Amino acid sequence: MGWTSVERDPPSHDADPLDHLLFRQHHVISRRQALRVMSHNALRHRVTSGRWQQPMRSVYVAMTGPIALPQRRWIGVLASRGPLAAFSALEVLGLKGYGKPYTEVLITANRRVRPAPPETVIRRTASLPVTDVLVDGLPPVMVAARSLVDAAQWARDDAEATAVVAAAFQQRLVVGDEVLAVLARLQGVRREALIRQAVEDARGGSHSISEVQFLQLCRRNGLPDPSRQVVRRDSRGRKRYRDALFEEWGFTSRSTAPSTWRCGPGPPTWPSTMRSRSRASGCSGSPPGSSAVIRRRSSASCARLWSRRGGDRVDLGQSDCL
């Protein structure tokens, strides 16, 4: 559960407007906001008495104790007067698994923020239309498609960029047309070709980094693109999803971490997940000859297996059979 989803007790209906503002902003308030409801002396007294903290000259935290993630996000927004962007925005919008310890905000290229808020990365852009900002968000954030493009281009490496695109599709934060529309109007996007490919792969059903890497492995070795996220029902009528299916040859795969990949029949001891996939094929609990799981094995075994399934024999180099 993200910090924006944590249930908190709101102030009473007849509470002071300041209490409602502090509730919405997780007890963080800018100097400009504070002076609308109190005098300079009253504001100074709250800080000197220890009731409020002042992490920056223009921002206050209306509580004692440690400053947590929600407060750090709001400090970055109020100090920079820019919306949350990239990974920080996706976190607020509901993406799980890609939270960053620092806060990312986006401002126009002609602006300067001095000093920079603590634990905050200031990103600058030549294109910041109001249609890209959810101004009613708490806190204000870039829309999901723009946030995803920015997260991918500012990711630490290509693997993280691909993974966050796949995760955003898997968690239903974006659809392909939205992301491609953002790419079409932005200029000089870093990793644009990689992002476009990741979007196309995700639209086709590759919703994790292992599934994307398996697809790349197929393409690198001349294998056809498999059908992905294919729905099958097992003998009990339950839905089962196959990560990749070469239906013409009756060859299926389950994508796991790349370090465990190999081609070949399942191990003698079927794990429960493989038994369920076997039932989805209408097979018994033992591994059928037409089913396979991708795990580590030599390149020769990969090529022999594919040849037995009726495909063209391919040369899988040792380095490609991960």
C-alpha positions as CSV (number, residue, x, y, z in Angstrom):
1,M,0.0,0.0,0.0
2,G,1.4,3.4,-1.0
3,W,1.6,6.3,1.5
4,T,-1.2,8.1,-0.3
5,S,-3.6,5.2,0.4
6,V,-3.0,5.0,4.2
7,E,-6.1,5.8,6.1
8,R,-5.9,8.8,8.3
9,D,-8.5,10.4,10.6
10,P,-9.6,13.7,9.0
11,P,-10.3,16.8,11.1
12,S,-13.9,17.5,12.1
13,H,-16.2,19.3,9.7
14,D,-16.1,22.5,11.8
15,A,-12.3,22.4,12.3
16,D,-10.1,25.4,11.4
17,P,-9.3,25.7,7.7
18,L,-5.6,25.4,8.6
19,D,-6.2,22.0,10.1
20,H,-7.9,20.9,6.8
21,L,-5.0,22.2,4.8
22,L,-2.4,20.5,6.9
23,F,-4.4,17.2,6.7
24,R,-4.4,17.4,2.9
25,Q,-0.7,18.2,2.7
26,H,0.5,15.7,5.3
27,H,1.3,18.5,7.8
28,V,3.6,20.3,5.3
29,I,2.8,24.0,4.5
30,S,4.6,26.7,2.6
31,R,5.4,30.1,4.0
32,R,3.0,31.7,1.6
33,Q,0.2,29.4,2.7
34,A,0.9,29.9,6.4
35,L,0.9,33.7,6.2
36,R,-2.6,33.7,4.7
37,V,-4.0,32.4,8.0
38,M,-1.6,33.8,10.6
39,S,0.8,36.6,11.2
40,H,4.6,36.6,10.9
41,N,5.0,36.6,14.7
42,A,2.6,33.7,15.1
43,L,4.5,31.7,12.5
44,R,7.8,32.5,14.1
45,H,6.5,31.4,17.5
46,R,5.4,28.0,16.3
47,V,8.9,27.3,15.0
48,T,10.9,28.7,18.0
49,S,8.6,26.8,20.4
50,G,9.4,23.5,18.7
51,R,5.8,22.8,17.6
52,W,6.7,23.2,13.9
53,Q,9.9,22.3,12.0
54,Q,11.5,24.3,9.3
55,P,13.4,22.0,6.9
56,M,13.8,24.9,4.4
57,R,13.4,28.6,4.5
58,S,10.1,28.6,2.7
59,V,8.6,25.3,4.0
60,Y,7.3,24.2,7.4
61,V,6.3,20.8,8.9
62,A,3.5,21.3,11.4
63,M,4.5,18.4,13.7
64,T,7.4,17.1,15.9
65,G,9.3,13.9,15.3
66,P,11.0,12.5,12.2
67,I,10.1,13.7,8.7
68,A,8.8,10.7,6.8
69,L,8.3,9.9,3.1
70,P,4.9,11.8,2.7
71,Q,6.4,14.9,4.2
72,R,9.5,14.7,2.0
73,R,7.3,14.4,-1.1
74,W,5.3,17.5,-0.1
75,I,8.5,19.4,0.8
76,G,9.8,18.9,-2.7
77,V,6.6,20.0,-4.3
78,L,6.1,23.1,-2.2
79,A,9.7,24.2,-2.2
80,S,10.1,23.8,-6.0
81,R,6.5,24.7,-6.9
82,G,6.6,21.9,-9.4
83,P,4.6,18.6,-9.6
84,L,6.0,15.2,-8.7
85,A,7.4,13.5,-11.8
86,A,8.8,10.2,-13.0
87,F,9.1,7.5,-10.3
88,S,7.7,9.8,-7.6
89,A,4.6,10.5,-9.6
90,L,4.1,6.9,-10.6
91,E,4.3,6.0,-6.9
92,V,1.5,8.4,-6.1
93,L,-0.6,7.1,-9.0
94,G,-0.4,3.6,-7.7
95,L,2.6,1.9,-9.2
96,K,4.0,-0.7,-6.9
97,G,7.6,-1.9,-6.6
98,Y,9.4,1.1,-8.0
99,G,9.5,3.6,-5.1
100,K,12.7,5.7,-4.8
101,P,14.1,7.2,-1.6
102,Y,14.5,10.6,-3.3
103,T,11.8,12.9,-4.6
104,E,11.6,13.9,-8.3
105,V,9.9,17.1,-9.3
106,L,9.6,18.7,-12.7
107,I,9.9,22.4,-13.5
108,T,10.4,24.4,-16.7
109,A,13.9,24.8,-18.1
110,N,14.0,28.6,-17.4
111,R,13.4,28.3,-13.7
112,R,15.9,27.9,-10.9
113,V,15.3,26.5,-7.4
114,R,17.9,27.6,-4.8
115,P,18.6,26.0,-2.5
116,A,17.3,22.6,-3.8
117,P,15.0,20.8,-1.3
118,P,16.7,18.0,0.7
119,E,16.6,14.6,-0.9
120,T,15.0,16.0,-4.0
121,V,16.0,15.7,-7.6
122,I,15.0,18.8,-9.7
123,R,14.2,17.8,-13.3
124,R,13.8,20.4,-16.0
125,T,12.0,20.3,-19.3
126,A,11.2,22.6,-22.2
127,S,7.7,21.1,-22.4
128,L,5.4,21.3,-19.4
129,P,1.8,21.8,-20.6
130,V,-0.9,22.1,-18.1
131,T,-2.6,19.1,-19.7
132,D,0.3,16.9,-18.4
133,V,-0.3,17.9,-14.8
134,L,-2.9,16.6,-12.4
135,V,-3.3,19.9,-10.5
136,D,-6.0,18.4,-8.3
137,G,-3.8,15.6,-7.1
138,L,-2.6,15.4,-3.6
139,P,0.2,16.3,-4.2
140,P,0.1,17.6,-7.8
141,V,1.7,15.0,-10.1
142,M,2.4,14.5,-13.8
143,V,-0.1,12.3,-15.6
144,A,0.7,8.6,-15.8
145,A,1.8,8.5,-19.4
146,R,4.2,11.4,-19.1
147,S,5.5,10.1,-15.8
148,L,6.2,6.8,-17.3
149,V,8.2,8.3,-20.3
150,D,10.2,10.4,-17.8
151,A,10.8,7.5,-15.5
152,A,12.1,5.4,-18.4
153,Q,14.4,8.0,-19.8
154,W,15.8,8.9,-16.3
155,A,16.1,5.3,-15.1
156,R,19.5,4.1,-13.9
157,D,19.9,1.7,-16.9
158,D,18.1,0.2,-19.8
159,A,16.9,-2.8,-17.8
160,E,15.1,-0.6,-15.2
161,A,13.6,1.5,-18.0
162,T,12.2,-1.6,-19.7
163,A,11.0,-3.0,-16.4
164,V,9.1,0.1,-15.3
165,V,7.3,0.3,-18.7
166,A,6.3,-3.4,-18.4
167,A,5.1,-2.9,-14.8
168,A,3.0,0.2,-15.6
169,F,1.1,-1.9,-18.3
170,Q,0.8,-4.9,-16.0
171,Q,-0.7,-2.7,-13.2
172,R,-3.0,-1.0,-15.6
173,L,-1.7,2.5,-15.1
174,V,-1.4,3.3,-18.8
175,V,-2.4,2.2,-22.3
176,G,-0.1,2.1,-25.3
177,D,-1.7,5.0,-27.2
178,E,-1.2,7.4,-24.3
179,V,2.5,6.7,-24.0
180,L,3.1,6.8,-27.8
181,A,1.3,10.2,-27.9
182,V,3.6,11.6,-25.3
183,L,6.7,10.3,-27.2
184,A,5.3,11.9,-30.4
185,R,5.2,15.4,-29.0
186,L,8.3,15.4,-26.8
187,Q,11.7,16.2,-28.4
188,G,15.0,14.5,-27.6
189,V,13.6,11.8,-25.3
190,R,16.4,9.7,-24.0
191,R,16.0,5.9,-24.8
192,E,13.1,6.7,-27.1
193,A,13.6,3.7,-29.3
194,L,13.9,1.4,-26.3
195,I,10.7,2.9,-24.7
196,R,8.8,2.4,-28.0
197,Q,9.9,-1.2,-28.2
198,A,9.0,-1.8,-24.5
199,V,5.6,-0.3,-25.1
200,E,4.9,-2.6,-28.1
201,D,6.1,-5.6,-26.1
202,A,3.9,-4.7,-23.2
203,R,0.9,-4.2,-25.4
204,G,1.6,-7.7,-26.8
205,G,1.6,-9.2,-23.3
206,S,5.1,-9.0,-22.0
207,H,4.4,-7.6,-18.5
208,S,7.7,-8.3,-16.6
209,I,11.4,-7.9,-17.3
210,S,11.8,-11.6,-17.5
211,E,9.1,-11.9,-20.1
212,V,10.6,-9.0,-22.1
213,Q,14.1,-10.6,-22.0
214,F,12.7,-14.0,-23.1
215,L,11.1,-12.2,-26.1
216,Q,14.4,-10.6,-26.9
217,L,16.1,-14.0,-26.6
218,C,13.7,-15.4,-29.2
219,R,14.2,-12.5,-31.6
220,R,18.0,-12.6,-31.2
221,N,18.0,-16.3,-32.2
222,G,15.5,-16.1,-35.1
223,L,12.6,-17.7,-33.3
224,P,9.1,-16.5,-33.9
225,D,7.4,-14.2,-31.4
226,P,5.2,-16.3,-29.1
227,S,1.7,-15.6,-28.1
228,R,1.8,-14.0,-24.6
229,Q,-0.5,-14.0,-21.6
230,V,-2.6,-16.7,-23.3
231,V,-5.7,-17.7,-21.2
232,R,-6.3,-21.4,-20.7
233,R,-8.7,-23.2,-18.3
234,D,-7.4,-26.1,-16.3
235,S,-9.4,-29.3,-15.6
236,R,-11.1,-27.5,-12.7
237,G,-12.3,-24.7,-14.9
238,R,-9.9,-22.1,-13.4
239,K,-8.2,-19.5,-15.6
240,R,-4.5,-20.0,-16.2
241,Y,-2.2,-17.6,-18.0
242,R,0.7,-18.8,-20.1
243,D,3.6,-16.3,-20.3
244,A,4.5,-17.5,-23.8
245,L,3.0,-20.0,-26.1
246,F,4.3,-21.3,-29.5
247,E,0.9,-22.8,-30.2
248,E,1.8,-24.2,-33.7
249,W,4.5,-26.4,-32.1
250,G,2.8,-27.0,-28.7
251,F,5.7,-25.4,-27.0
252,T,5.0,-23.3,-23.9
253,S,7.3,-21.4,-21.5
254,R,7.1,-19.9,-18.1
255,S,9.3,-16.9,-17.7
256,T,11.3,-16.7,-14.5
257,A,14.4,-14.8,-13.5
258,P,16.9,-14.9,-16.3
259,S,19.5,-16.6,-14.1
260,T,17.2,-19.7,-14.0
261,W,16.4,-20.0,-17.7
262,R,16.9,-23.1,-19.7
263,C,15.1,-24.9,-22.5
264,G,13.8,-28.4,-22.0
265,P,11.2,-30.6,-20.3
266,G,10.2,-29.8,-16.8
267,P,12.2,-31.4,-13.9
268,P,11.1,-34.8,-12.6
269,T,9.5,-33.2,-9.6
270,W,6.7,-30.9,-10.9
271,P,6.3,-27.7,-8.8
272,S,2.7,-26.7,-8.1
273,T,2.8,-23.9,-10.7
274,M,3.9,-26.3,-13.4
275,R,1.2,-28.9,-12.4
276,S,-1.4,-26.2,-12.8
277,R,0.0,-25.4,-16.3
278,S,-0.1,-29.0,-17.2
279,R,-3.7,-29.3,-16.1
280,A,-4.4,-26.2,-18.3
281,S,-3.0,-28.1,-21.3
282,G,-5.3,-31.1,-20.5
283,C,-2.3,-33.1,-19.4
284,S,-1.6,-35.2,-16.4
285,G,0.6,-34.2,-13.5
286,S,3.7,-35.4,-15.1
287,P,5.5,-33.2,-17.6
288,P,4.1,-33.8,-21.2
289,G,6.6,-34.1,-24.0
290,S,5.1,-31.1,-25.8
291,S,5.5,-28.8,-22.8
292,A,8.6,-27.0,-21.7
293,V,9.9,-24.5,-19.2
294,I,12.6,-22.0,-19.8
295,R,15.5,-22.6,-17.4
296,R,19.3,-22.9,-17.7
297,R,20.7,-25.5,-20.2
298,S,23.3,-25.6,-22.9
299,S,22.7,-24.0,-26.3
300,A,22.8,-27.4,-28.0
301,S,19.9,-28.6,-25.9
302,C,17.9,-25.5,-26.7
303,A,18.4,-26.0,-30.5
304,R,17.7,-29.8,-30.3
305,L,14.4,-29.1,-28.4
306,W,13.2,-26.6,-30.8
307,S,14.1,-28.8,-33.8
308,R,12.1,-31.7,-32.2
309,R,9.1,-29.4,-31.8
310,G,9.0,-28.9,-35.6
311,G,10.7,-25.5,-35.8
312,D,13.7,-24.6,-38.0
313,R,16.9,-25.6,-36.3
314,V,18.7,-22.5,-35.0
315,D,22.1,-21.9,-33.6
316,L,21.7,-20.6,-30.1
317,G,25.1,-19.3,-29.0
318,Q,26.1,-20.1,-25.5
319,S,26.0,-16.4,-24.5
320,D,22.4,-16.1,-25.8
321,C,21.1,-19.1,-23.8
322,L,21.1,-17.1,-20.7
